[in-house]
Amino acid sequence: MTKTATLAAAIAALERHVGFRRGRLVSMAQRLQQAGVVPTGAPRTAPQLSLVDVVNLVVAYAADAPLHLAARSVATYGELSPGGANLSGAPANIKVTAADYLASIAALAVEGDIGIRRLKLEFVSTWPELAVQFEDSSIHRFQAVGAIAGHWQSSGHRQSLTINGAALADALQEVFH
């Protein structure tokens, strides 16, 4: 049986552990519900979110897009590939998107994996990119297909939000245990 959590519990945990602003989380959640990305509740029944739903809420918030683009941001960041590689002809076991990777990280975090606590997840909002920084300072980048890995993707400054792996793990463990 898959564990679920209420939307309110997820928002409270992300606010408390990761430092996300509650008002922005609530607004993002509403936009994601309207788009069918996360479930809505029923009368007198709180919405029940899966682990992937909570990850989608994190991505929407971290992407720092306008509210009306929340659902599109989740899709865009979810489709990012390792180093911007085109994996369309690759074997199924090699086709790993950012969404797959984040879901794996979240599952390991809930299980108490120590290594996940040492990660840093950087969501670049100037252009779609997810940079996963490991303890040894190596970085695994997920970028749009065709992007030149490790290069600046636009002119101007680079804006990003970095999430501490330990903080995210604490929030997910609180919600799913």
Buried (B, 14 or more C-beta within 10 A) or exposed (E): EEEBBBBBBBBBBBBBBBEBEEEBBBBBBBBBBEBEBBBBEEEEEBBBBBBBBBBBBBBBBBBBBEEEEBBBBBEBBBBBBBBBBEBEEEEEEEBBBBBEBBBEBBBBBBEEBEEBBBBBBBBBBBBBBBBBBEEEEEEEBBBBEEBEEEEEBEEEEEEBBEBBBBBBBBBBBBBBE
